[in-house]
Amino acid sequence: MTFGVRKSIYFGGCLLSSAVSSRMIEPRAVLLSLIDFIRLRYGAF
């Protein structure tokens, strides 16, 4: 349970940093990372 929370917080931070530097990253890559984050979040719980 704690591991899942840490994992979701870690991926949330990665999403935040990628959103900040979204100008250098393609929108498609950001969208794919968001989809992967949702999959991993629901997979953890």
C-alpha positions in Angstrom: 0.0 0.0 0.0 2.8 2.4 1.0 4.8 1.4 -2.1 1.8 2.2 -4.3 1.5 5.7 -2.8 5.2 6.4 -3.2 5.0 5.2 -6.8 2.0 7.5 -7.6 3.7 10.5 -6.0 6.9 9.7 -8.0 5.0 9.5 -11.3 3.1 12.6 -10.3 6.3 14.5 -9.9 7.5 13.2 -13.3 4.3 14.4 -14.9 4.7 17.8 -13.2 8.3 18.2 -14.5 7.3 17.0 -17.9 4.4 19.5 -18.0 6.7 22.3 -17.0 9.1 21.4 -19.9 6.3 20.6 -22.3 7.7 23.2 -24.7 10.7 20.9 -25.3 8.7 17.7 -25.4 6.2 16.7 -28.1 2.5 16.9 -27.0 2.0 13.3 -28.1 4.8 12.1 -25.7 3.2 14.0 -22.8 -0.2 12.5 -23.6 1.4 9.0 -23.7 3.1 9.6 -20.3 -0.2 10.7 -18.9 -1.9 7.6 -20.1 0.8 5.4 -18.6 0.5 7.3 -15.3 -3.2 6.5 -15.2 -2.6 2.9 -16.0 0.1 2.5 -13.3 -2.0 4.4 -10.8 -5.0 2.2 -11.2 -2.7 -0.9 -11.4 -1.1 0.0 -8.0 -4.5 0.1 -6.3 
